[in-house]
């Protein structure tokens, strides 16, 4: 049975995560699923390692570059697999509930192009 928990603090609020294998926060292989609610978006960001994603259900939209540009999006439907090299700037969103599976070699991290978009920085300015 898949056990969903609140998403990691590096992702905007609203995501859920289920770790299927390994530990994304540690060195070594991992598999995790992320559930995005309707209207969810992740601002432009990069990853220090190759990102490998399979869309399990729903549709994920992906736009390359420094900003979330909906006019330049790729539509990734259920069953689509994609991978993006380390350092590639991209933004993502879901217009309906969407589940993706991410697998790779940890630690998994996300670096926002604009530090103000990083939810981990939300309380630092208070």
N, C-alpha and C positions, 0 to 999 in steps of 0.2 A: 504494500500500500504506500502511495506517495504521501508524504507529510509536508504540507505547505507551512511556511513560517513567513513573518514579515521580511521583506527584502533587506539586503545589506545596507548600511548607512551611506555607502558610496552612490546608491541609486536614489533618484527622486522617490518621495513617499508614495505608497500605493502599490508597489510591486510586491509580489510574493516569490519566495524561492524554495525549491526542494532539491536538496543535494542527494544525488543518486549513487555517487561513488566518489571516494577520496574526500579531500577537503580543499575547496578552492582557495582558502587563505594560506595554505602551506605548499611547500615544494612537492611536486609530484603530479601524476595525472588526476583529473577530476571530471565528473559529469554533473551538471546541474540544470534544472529547469527554472525558468523565470516566467511568471504569470503577470501580464500587464493588463490592467483594467481598460475599459473603453475610454479613449481620450488621453491615454498615457503617452508621455514623451520624455526622451532623454536628450538634453542639449548636446551640442557638438562636443566630441571627446575622442580620445585615442586609448589604445591599450599597448603596453610594452611588449606584448607577445601576440602572435597570430591568434585571431578570434575565429572560431569555428561554430557555426550556428545552423541548426535545423529548425524550421517552423513546424511545430507539432500541431497547432490548431490556430485558426484565425489568420490574420494578415499582418505582417510587419512591413513598415515602410522605412526605407533607408535612403538618406541623402548624404553624399560625400561633400566635404568642405568644412569651413569654419562656422557655418550657421545652419539652422534647421530650415532648409529651403524646400518646401513642399512641391514646388514646380519641377524640381530636379530629382525627384524621388524614384527609387526602384521599388516595385511592389513585389514582396516575397510572400507568396501564398502558401497555404498548408502543404507540407511535403518538400518545400524548397530547402536546399542546402547552399550555404555560402561561406566563404572564408575571406578574411581581410588581413593583410599583413600588419605587423607591428607598426605603430605610428601613423596609420591612416586615419585622417580626421573624418568623422561621420556623426550624424545625428539619426535618431530612430524614433518612431512613434507607432501607435496602434489606434485605429478608429473603432475597434471592437475588442472584446476580451481576446487576448492572444497569448499563447504559450510557445516559448522557444526553448530549445535545448542547446546549451553551450558546453562544449568539451574542449579540453586543452591540458596544458601543463601549468600548474600553479607556481607561485601565487597569482591569482586573478586580480587585476587592479584596473581602475578606470581613472583617467586623467582628463579633466574638463579643459577645453580650449580657453574658456573664460572662467577664471577661478570663482567669480561671483555665482556661476551656475552650479558649483559643487555643493551638494546638500550638507557635506561635512563641515562647510564653512558657515552655515546658516546662523549658528549661535555665537560665532566668534566676534561678531561686530556689536553684540549687546553689551 
